[in-house]
Amino acid sequence: MHLTRACVVLALLLPLGACADDGPEPTGRAAPTTTSAAPAPSTSSPAAGVRTTSPEVVATGLEAPWGIAFLPDGDALVSERDTTRIVRVPAGGGPPVEVRRMSEARPAGEGGLLGLAVSPEFATDGMVYAYLTAEDDNRVVRFPLEGGSAVPVVTGIPKGTVHNGGRIAFGPDGNLYVGTGDVGDRSLAQDRDSLGGKVLRVTPDGEPVDGTKVFTLGHRNVQGLAFDSSGRLWATEFGQNRLDEVNVLKVGGNYGWPLIEGVGDDARFVDPVTTWSTDQASPSGGAVVGDSFWVAALRGQRLWRVPLASPGSRTALFEGDFGRLRAAATAPDGSLWVLTSNRDGRGSPVAEDDRVLRLAPA
């Protein structure tokens, strides 16, 4: 919806504590969604790419898992935000095995050990990448899975107790894409000299691409990144207290924050392809499987299926069944793996939490 000038001023004056993100629910009435959500499907659809009826629990007993990335053999690496552990979950499921602790990470609030990505050249270089909150900044580091020191790849990303972004993903061009947040300072999102409130694009060594690290700007808090088969980059974004977003990112695009939240009538900014009220989403990680972008919702406690061809006709699955959902990732066998986030201090964990869920290929 279009924000009037008064709404823009109000958005800029709202206290930081009003933000929804993955934390406490904001006070006041939530804004309506731009499209109505249909009920969760009762049967799996071949076009969806995965079966949506009975997710399999492949791992239990994790503590606030945040990032997930797959090794070539199908095993998954999962990060825990607050313990700074990286664990390995077998492709067929089973007890997680700790492979490393990231001593460089300094967990606080929404910061800590966040996103993971496996090098596209892992078979030859054996490297894994992680986004973490360090002593003075958020940064991306890389390290060999089998041991060895972590080397900084991108440094100087602003850090805070909120809005740290943290998702990383390699694109089909071989470059690394990094979602960052405004860390509660709205001005950073439109500041082209800051790495906060951006999606960054760098080489595997951390060098700028085409002269700049900034791929897109005008973001509040990007925690989901995934490429589709056409090479388009889909991203999730937390709204302030009105509208969460899904955006399709274009190089150089400005996505409006803090001047616009949701859809606006301003040619300077790129509109989202779909939005939700914050009580329905707080969208964190996302993955493309089949014909859809699958979004893990924290406050909304559901998995959203967003069709690539018609994002507004999204559907909600598993509402309240597994609690808060943090991440979604595509496995080498075409299945969809999803992380719960009920032990992050904001959920209501059950004995098995936190869990890794698997939706089998359709």
C-alpha positions as CSV (number, residue, x, y, z in Angstrom):
1,M,0.0,0.0,0.0
2,H,1.1,3.6,-0.6
3,L,2.5,5.4,2.4
4,T,1.4,8.9,2.8
5,R,3.8,11.6,3.9
6,A,2.4,11.5,7.4
7,C,2.9,7.7,7.5
8,V,6.5,8.0,6.4
9,V,7.2,10.6,9.1
10,L,5.5,8.4,11.7
11,A,7.6,5.4,10.6
12,L,10.8,7.4,11.0
13,L,9.7,8.5,14.5
14,L,8.6,5.1,15.9
15,P,10.9,3.8,18.6
16,L,13.1,0.9,17.8
17,G,11.3,-1.2,20.4
18,A,8.2,-1.3,18.2
19,C,9.9,-3.5,15.6
20,A,8.4,-6.9,15.2
21,D,11.2,-9.0,13.6
22,D,11.5,-12.3,15.4
23,G,11.0,-10.8,18.8
24,P,8.0,-9.9,21.0
25,E,4.8,-9.0,19.2
26,P,4.4,-5.2,18.6
27,T,1.5,-3.4,20.2
28,G,-1.3,-2.0,18.2
29,R,-3.3,-3.4,15.3
30,A,-1.4,-5.1,12.5
31,A,-1.9,-3.9,9.0
32,P,-3.8,-6.1,6.6
33,T,-2.0,-8.2,4.0
34,T,-2.1,-7.2,0.4
35,T,-3.4,-10.6,-0.5
36,S,-5.4,-13.2,1.5
37,A,-3.7,-16.5,2.4
38,A,-5.3,-19.7,1.4
39,P,-5.5,-22.7,3.7
40,A,-2.6,-25.2,3.7
41,P,-3.0,-27.8,1.0
42,S,-4.0,-31.2,2.2
43,T,-2.1,-33.1,-0.5
44,S,1.2,-32.7,-2.0
45,S,1.6,-31.1,-5.5
46,P,4.2,-32.4,-7.9
47,A,4.7,-28.8,-9.1
48,A,5.5,-27.8,-5.6
49,G,8.5,-30.1,-5.6
50,V,8.0,-31.5,-2.1
51,R,5.4,-33.4,-0.2
52,T,3.5,-31.1,2.1
53,T,1.7,-33.6,4.2
54,S,4.0,-35.2,6.8
55,P,7.4,-33.7,7.5
56,E,10.0,-36.1,8.8
57,V,11.9,-35.0,11.9
58,V,15.6,-35.8,11.0
59,A,17.3,-34.2,14.0
60,T,16.4,-33.1,17.5
61,G,17.9,-31.4,20.6
62,L,19.4,-28.4,18.8
63,E,19.6,-25.0,20.5
64,A,18.4,-22.0,18.4
65,P,19.7,-23.3,15.1
66,W,20.1,-20.5,12.5
67,G,21.9,-21.4,9.3
68,I,21.9,-24.6,7.2
69,A,24.0,-25.6,4.2
70,F,24.5,-28.9,2.5
71,L,27.7,-30.8,1.7
72,P,28.0,-32.6,-1.6
73,D,27.2,-36.0,0.1
74,G,23.9,-34.7,1.3
75,D,24.8,-34.2,5.0
76,A,23.8,-30.8,6.4
77,L,25.8,-28.3,8.4
78,V,23.7,-26.4,10.9
79,S,24.8,-23.4,13.0
80,E,23.6,-22.6,16.5
81,R,23.3,-18.8,17.1
82,D,24.1,-18.7,20.8
83,T,26.3,-21.7,21.4
84,T,28.4,-20.9,18.3
85,R,28.5,-24.6,17.4
86,I,28.4,-26.0,13.9
87,V,26.9,-29.5,13.8
88,R,26.7,-32.1,11.0
89,V,23.3,-33.8,10.5
90,P,23.4,-37.0,8.3
91,A,21.6,-36.9,5.0
92,G,19.3,-39.7,6.3
93,G,18.8,-38.1,9.7
94,G,20.3,-38.9,13.1
95,P,22.0,-37.3,16.0
96,P,23.8,-34.0,15.2
97,V,27.6,-34.2,15.6
98,E,29.6,-31.1,16.5
99,V,32.3,-30.3,14.0
100,R,33.4,-26.9,15.1
101,R,32.8,-24.0,17.5
102,M,33.3,-20.5,16.1
103,S,35.2,-18.8,18.9
104,E,35.2,-15.6,17.0
105,A,31.5,-15.1,17.4
106,R,30.1,-12.9,20.2
107,P,26.4,-13.8,20.6
108,A,24.0,-11.1,21.9
109,G,20.4,-10.5,21.1
110,E,19.8,-11.4,17.5
111,G,23.6,-11.6,16.8
112,G,25.9,-14.6,17.0
113,L,26.7,-17.4,14.7
114,L,24.2,-17.0,11.8
115,G,24.3,-18.1,8.2
116,L,26.3,-20.8,6.5
117,A,27.3,-21.5,2.9
118,V,29.4,-24.3,1.4
119,S,31.9,-23.3,-1.3
120,P,30.8,-24.2,-4.8
121,E,34.3,-25.7,-5.2
122,F,34.1,-27.7,-2.0
123,A,35.2,-30.9,-3.7
124,T,38.6,-29.2,-4.3
125,D,38.9,-26.4,-1.7
126,G,37.0,-27.9,1.3
127,M,35.8,-24.5,2.4
128,V,32.8,-23.4,4.4
129,Y,31.6,-19.8,4.9
130,A,29.9,-18.4,7.9
131,Y,28.3,-15.0,8.8
132,L,28.9,-14.1,12.5
133,T,28.8,-11.3,14.9
134,A,32.3,-10.6,16.1
135,E,33.8,-8.3,18.7
136,D,33.5,-5.1,16.6
137,D,31.4,-6.0,13.5
138,N,29.3,-8.5,11.7
139,R,31.5,-10.4,9.2
140,V,31.8,-13.3,6.8
141,V,34.6,-15.8,7.4
142,R,35.7,-18.9,5.7
143,F,37.4,-22.0,7.0
144,P,38.2,-25.6,6.0
145,L,35.7,-28.0,7.4
146,E,38.3,-30.4,8.5
147,G,40.1,-27.9,10.7
148,G,42.1,-24.8,10.4
149,S,41.7,-21.1,11.2
150,A,38.8,-19.0,10.0
151,V,39.9,-16.2,7.6
152,P,37.8,-13.0,7.3
153,V,36.2,-12.5,3.8
154,V,34.0,-9.5,4.5
155,T,34.4,-7.2,7.5
156,G,32.9,-3.9,8.6
157,I,29.3,-4.9,8.5
158,P,27.5,-2.9,11.3
159,K,26.5,-5.0,14.3
160,G,23.9,-4.6,17.0
161,T,21.6,-6.6,19.2
162,V,18.8,-6.4,16.5
163,H,18.6,-6.5,12.7
164,N,21.9,-8.2,12.0
165,G,20.7,-9.9,8.8
166,G,23.0,-12.9,8.4
167,R,21.9,-15.1,5.5
168,I,24.6,-15.9,2.9
169,A,24.3,-17.8,-0.4
170,F,26.4,-18.5,-3.4
171,G,24.8,-17.5,-6.7
172,P,25.0,-19.2,-10.1
173,D,27.6,-16.7,-11.1
174,G,29.9,-18.1,-8.4
175,N,29.8,-14.9,-6.3
176,L,28.7,-14.8,-2.6
177,Y,25.6,-12.8,-1.7
178,V,25.2,-11.5,1.9
179,G,22.0,-10.2,3.6
180,T,22.6,-7.5,6.2
181,G,20.4,-5.4,8.5
182,D,20.2,-1.8,9.6
183,V,21.0,-2.8,13.3
184,G,18.3,-0.4,14.4
185,D,19.9,2.6,12.7
186,R,17.4,3.3,9.8
187,S,19.8,5.8,8.2
188,L,22.2,3.0,7.2
189,A,19.8,1.4,4.7
190,Q,20.1,4.4,2.4
191,D,23.7,5.2,3.1
192,R,25.7,3.9,0.1
193,D,28.9,4.1,2.1
194,S,27.6,1.6,4.8
195,L,27.3,-2.2,4.5
196,G,24.2,-2.2,6.7
197,G,20.7,-2.6,5.3
198,K,22.0,-4.0,2.1
199,V,22.5,-7.2,0.1
200,L,26.1,-7.5,-0.7
201,R,27.8,-9.3,-3.6
202,V,31.5,-10.3,-3.4
203,T,33.8,-12.8,-5.0
204,P,34.6,-15.9,-2.9
205,D,37.7,-13.9,-1.7
206,G,35.5,-11.0,-0.6
207,E,36.4,-8.6,-3.5
208,P,33.8,-6.2,-4.9
209,V,32.0,-7.2,-8.1
210,D,31.8,-4.4,-10.8
211,G,33.5,-2.0,-8.4
212,T,31.1,-2.2,-5.4
213,K,30.1,-4.7,-2.7
214,V,26.6,-3.3,-2.6
215,F,24.2,-5.3,-4.8
216,T,21.0,-3.7,-3.5
217,L,20.1,-1.2,-0.8
218,G,17.2,0.1,1.2
219,H,16.7,-3.0,3.4
220,R,15.7,-3.2,7.0
221,N,16.7,-6.8,7.8
222,V,17.3,-9.4,5.2
223,Q,17.4,-13.0,6.5
224,G,16.4,-15.0,3.5
225,L,18.2,-15.4,0.1
226,A,17.6,-18.0,-2.6
227,F,18.1,-18.3,-6.3
228,D,15.6,-19.8,-8.7
229,S,16.4,-21.7,-11.9
230,S,16.3,-18.5,-13.9
231,G,19.0,-16.9,-11.8
232,R,16.6,-14.5,-10.0
233,L,17.5,-13.8,-6.4
234,W,14.5,-13.9,-3.9
235,A,14.8,-12.3,-0.5
236,T,12.8,-12.0,2.7
237,E,12.7,-8.9,4.7
238,F,11.3,-8.0,8.2
239,G,9.0,-5.0,8.3
240,Q,8.8,-2.6,11.2
241,N,5.3,-3.3,12.6
242,R,3.2,-3.3,9.5
243,L,4.3,-5.3,6.5
244,D,6.9,-8.0,6.0
245,E,8.2,-8.5,2.4
246,V,9.4,-10.9,-0.3
247,N,11.5,-9.1,-2.9
248,V,13.0,-10.2,-6.2
249,L,16.4,-8.4,-6.2
250,K,17.8,-6.6,-9.2
251,V,21.4,-5.2,-9.2
252,G,21.4,-1.6,-8.0
253,G,17.8,-1.7,-6.8
254,N,16.7,0.4,-3.9
255,Y,14.0,-1.3,-1.9
256,G,12.8,1.7,0.0
257,W,13.5,1.3,3.7
258,P,13.0,3.5,5.8
259,L,11.0,5.7,3.4
260,I,8.7,2.9,2.3
261,E,7.4,-0.2,4.1
262,G,5.6,-2.6,1.8
263,V,4.3,-1.4,-1.6
264,G,4.7,2.3,-2.3
265,D,3.9,4.7,-5.2
266,D,7.5,5.9,-5.8
267,A,9.5,5.2,-8.9
268,R,12.7,5.5,-7.0
269,F,12.0,2.2,-5.2
270,V,11.4,-1.4,-6.2
271,D,8.2,-2.8,-4.8
272,P,8.0,-6.2,-3.0
273,V,6.3,-9.1,-4.9
274,T,4.2,-10.0,-1.9
275,T,3.7,-8.8,1.7
276,W,2.3,-10.0,5.0
277,S,1.2,-8.4,8.2
278,T,3.9,-9.0,10.7
279,D,1.8,-11.3,12.8
280,Q,1.6,-13.7,9.9
281,A,5.3,-13.9,9.1
282,S,8.4,-12.4,10.5
283,P,10.1,-14.2,7.6
284,S,13.6,-15.5,8.1
285,G,15.2,-18.1,5.8
286,G,13.9,-19.1,2.4
287,A,14.6,-21.7,-0.3
288,V,13.4,-22.4,-3.9
289,V,12.1,-25.9,-4.6
290,G,10.0,-26.7,-7.6
291,D,7.8,-23.8,-8.6
292,S,7.9,-22.0,-5.3
293,F,9.9,-19.9,-2.8
294,W,9.4,-21.5,0.6
295,V,9.7,-19.0,3.6
296,A,10.2,-20.0,7.2
297,A,8.1,-17.7,9.5
298,L,9.1,-17.0,13.1
299,R,6.3,-15.0,14.7
300,G,3.9,-16.5,12.2
301,Q,4.9,-20.0,13.1
302,R,4.2,-21.4,9.7
303,L,5.9,-22.3,6.4
304,W,4.8,-20.1,3.5
305,R,4.7,-21.4,-0.1
306,V,5.1,-18.5,-2.5
307,P,4.6,-19.5,-6.2
308,L,7.4,-18.1,-8.3
309,A,4.9,-17.2,-11.1
310,S,2.2,-15.7,-8.9
311,P,3.7,-14.7,-5.5
312,G,0.5,-13.1,-4.3
313,S,-1.3,-16.5,-4.3
314,R,0.9,-17.9,-1.5
315,T,-0.4,-20.5,0.9
316,A,0.4,-21.3,4.6
317,L,1.4,-24.7,5.9
318,F,1.9,-26.2,9.3
319,E,0.5,-23.2,11.1
320,G,1.5,-23.6,14.8
321,D,2.5,-27.3,14.3
322,F,6.2,-26.8,14.9
323,G,6.4,-23.4,16.5
324,R,8.8,-20.8,15.2
325,L,10.6,-21.6,11.9
326,R,14.0,-20.0,11.3
327,A,15.4,-21.4,8.0
328,A,14.6,-23.4,4.9
329,A,17.1,-25.0,2.5
330,T,17.2,-27.2,-0.5
331,A,19.0,-30.5,-0.1
332,P,20.9,-32.2,-2.9
333,D,18.2,-34.8,-3.3
334,G,15.5,-32.2,-3.9
335,S,14.0,-32.3,-0.4
336,L,13.3,-29.2,1.7
337,W,14.9,-29.0,5.2
338,V,13.5,-26.6,7.8
339,L,14.8,-25.4,11.1
340,T,12.7,-24.6,14.1
341,S,13.7,-21.8,16.5
342,N,11.9,-22.4,19.8
343,R,14.9,-22.3,22.1
344,D,16.0,-18.8,21.1
345,G,14.4,-17.2,24.1
346,R,11.2,-16.2,22.3
347,G,9.5,-19.6,21.6
348,S,7.7,-22.3,23.6
349,P,9.9,-25.3,23.2
350,V,8.8,-28.9,23.4
351,A,11.1,-31.7,24.6
352,E,12.5,-32.4,21.1
353,D,13.3,-28.8,20.2
354,D,14.9,-27.5,18.4
355,R,14.3,-29.8,15.4
356,V,15.3,-30.2,11.8
357,L,12.3,-31.1,9.6
358,R,12.5,-32.7,6.1
359,L,9.8,-32.4,3.4
360,A,10.5,-35.3,0.9
361,P,10.6,-34.7,-2.8
362,A,7.2,-35.0,-4.5
